[in-house]
Amino acid sequence: MKKRIHFIGGGQMSEAIIRAILANRTVSIGDITVTDVIAERNAYLTEKYGVTTSDSQAPLLSHADIIVIAVRPQDDLATISNAIRSYSKAETTVVSIVAGVSLEKFESLLGKDRSIVRVIPNTLTDTGLGYSGVALNAQAKKEQVDFLLHGFGKVMYVVESLIDSFTGFGVAGPNYVYYFIESLADAGVLAGLSRHQAWNIALENVTGAVEMLKTSGKHPRQLLDINNSAGGVGIHALYELNNSDFAAGLQRSVLAAIDRTTALGKE
């Protein structure tokens, strides 16, 4: 499937997607174009990945089959949308990775007849893991974008009303895991292990625990019960962890991230 992809905005998320879809051979170098307002950024992307960049939207928009809007929510979306309406083909699909901006808002800018897809990309693009959350407007179809989205990870289609929740829980999810691993490794150092030893043990335990959950099909509570003998080491550790408000703190963090996502769309 030969599709030409144009990125409006060449920031870190665009670069991560480009890097992944090139590595996975989802799209060829010659079929990717980028425009960024910073000339140095355009030059960097051309030198690093060999993609075509320009400071002029018109010629690149006119050839695109998929346009990815990858700018900040506070940027001039009206001007960007006017350029898309003026120069792109009517059948071109528009993919937005702009945080907090709804499909309805883009329909008001681009027209309701346009196929518009809202994507919340995961931050694990280099691994092929992690879900991106995707919502479609009435004109968009999965087959228009599915090949591209799977080029940088897994895909979960959701109703748009769940996009903010997906962002605060799913996309911000690696942050919670990173923080947990860092804290767990620090605990190992506190207990007397070297930083190198504690770090490797923490990573191995997290990787192994995830694999155990997948292969066993058991609920985490079932595995906890198996691992914790009466009056043993594990149950004493869990007792202290329960007293720390760990679970509620994590849940409050997710809700705070969701609230911030919603606020971004209103600013």
N, C-alpha and C positions, 0 to 999 in steps of 0.2 A: 504494500500500500504506500504509494508515494504522496506525501502531503507536505506542503510548505508551511512552516511555522514561523510566525513573526512575533517577537517579544517587544512590547512597549515598556521599556524600563530594563536596565541591565544590571540590577543590584544583586545581592548575595543569593536570593532565592531563585532568580532567573538563572544565575550561573550554576547553582546546584542542580537545577532541572536539566540545563543544557549538558552539564558534565555527565549526568546519569543517562540521558537518552542517547548521547553519543557513545558512551561506554557499552550500553546495551544494544546498540545498533538499531534503536527504534526509529531514528530519523538520521539521514545522512547530513554531513557537514554542509553540503551545498543547498540544503533545503531549510536551513535555519538562518534567520536574519534578526537583527536587534537594532533598536534605536534607543539611545540614552541621551539625556540632556548634558551629560558630562563627557566631553570629547575624549578625555583620558581613559574613561571607562570603556568607551567604544574601541579605542585602540588596544586596550588590554585584552578584551574578549576576542578580538580578531587575532592578535598575536598568540594568545593562549590556546584557543580552540579552533581557529581557522574559519570561524563563522563570518558572514557578511554583516557589517555594521554601517550605520549612516546617521547623520544628524537630520536627514530629511525623511519624513514618514511616507509621503505620497507614493513613490515608486515601489516601496516594500509592501505597503498595505495592499496595493492593487494586485499583487501576485499571491497573497497569503490565502491559504485554505483554513488556517486556524490562527487567530490573533490572541495572544496572551497579554492581558493588561496586568502589569506587575509593578505598580507604583504605590505610593503611600496614599492612605485614604484622604489626607488633607491636600493632595496635589490637584491640579486643575482637570478634573474628570470631564467637565463639559467640553473643553477644548479637545481633549483626547477623543471623546466620543464624536465630536463634529468631524474630526479627521477620518475616523473609521467610517462614518456615514458617507463622507464625500468621496473617499478613494477606494474603499474595499468592495468586493463583490457582495451582492445581496445574500448569497448562500454561504458566505464565510461565517464560521462559528467563532464566537467571541468567548474566551475563557478569562474569567476574572479571578485573580488571587489577591485582590485588594481586601484587606481585613475590614470587616464591619459594614461593607457596602452591599445592600441587598440586590436581589434580582430585579425587584420592582424598580429600584432606583436606576439600574442600568437600562431597563426597558424604557423608562421615561427619557433617558438620554439617547438611546440607540434606536428605539422603536420596538413595538411589541411583536413585530413580525420576524425579528432577528433571533437566531438560535443563540442563547446565552447560557453559559455554564459557570457556576460559582464553585471554585475549588479552594479548599483550605489544605495546602500541601503539608505533608509531614516533613520533619527535619532530619529524617534518616535516609535521605535519598541515595547516599553513597553505598548503603548496605542492601538496598532492595527490600528492606523490611519497613514496617510502619504503615499505617493507613492514612491516605488522604481522604478528607471528607468532601463529597461532591453533591451538589444540588443542581437540578436542571429546570429551566423554564419550560413552558408548554411546547415551544417549538423545537427544543433540543432533544436529541436522541443519544443514548449511550454509545452507539456505534460510531458517532461522529468524533468522540474524544477518548474512548476506552483504550485504544492502542497507545495513545500518547501518555495517558495517566498511568498505565501499567509500566511505562518505561522508567518511572522513577519511584516505584514502590507498589504497595497494595492499594486497592480502591474500595471505599465503602460509600454507596449511594444512600443519601438520607434526605428526608424532607427538610426544606430550608429552615423551618422552625427549630431544628435541632443543630444547626450549624454552629451557633455560639457555644452550645454545650460540647459539641465535638471539638471545637477549638480549645476550650479551657481544659477539657479532660484528655482528649486524644492527642492533639498536636503539641500541647504543653507537656504531655505525659513524660517524654524523655527527661525533662528537667527534674521531675520528682524522683525518677529513678537515679539520675546522676547524683542528686543530693543525698539520696539514701546510701548509695555506694560510697560516696565520699565520707559520710558519717560513719558507716560500718568500718571502713578502712581505718579511720581515725580511732575507733574503739579498739581495733587490733593493736595499733601503736600504743595506745594508753595501757593496754594489757601487757605490753612488753615486747611485742613482735617488731621486727624492723618494718620500715615503710614498704619496702619491696615485698616482704612476706605478706603483710596485711593486705596490700593491694591485690596481689595475685589470689589470695584466698577469697577475698570479697568478690572479685570478678568470677571466680570459678563457682562459688556458691550461688550467685545470682543466675549465672548461665545454667548451672545444673538444676536449680530449683524450677526454672521455667521449663526446661526439658522434661523434668519429672512430672510436672503438671500436665504437659501435653501428652506424654506417652502413657501415663497412668489413667488419665481421664478423671482423676479424683479431684474433689473440692479441696482447696487449701486447708480447710479445717480437718478433713480426714487425714491429710498428711501430717498436720500438726499433732493430731492424736496418736498417730503411729510413732512419731519421733519423740514424744514426751512421756517418759515413764513416770509412774507415781513417785512424787517426792524427788524427782531427778533434776539434773542440771537445766534441761530445756524449759521445764515448766516454771522453774524459779526465774529464769531470764524473761519469759513471757509475762509473768506476774509484774515484774518491774516495768516492762514495756507498756503494759496496760495502764499502769499508774502514771505514765508519762503523757497521756492524752495524745499518743501518736496517731491513732486512727482518725480521731475528730480533727486534729490539726491538719492532716492530709486532706480530709474532706473540705475543710474550710478553705484550704489553698485552691482546690479545684473550683469551688464556688466563686472565690475572689477573681480567678482567672476568667471565668465565664462572665462575671459582671463587667470586667474591664473590656472584654471583647465587645459586649453589647454597647458600652459607653463609646467605644471607638467609632461605631457606626452613627452615633448621634452628634459627634463633634464637628 
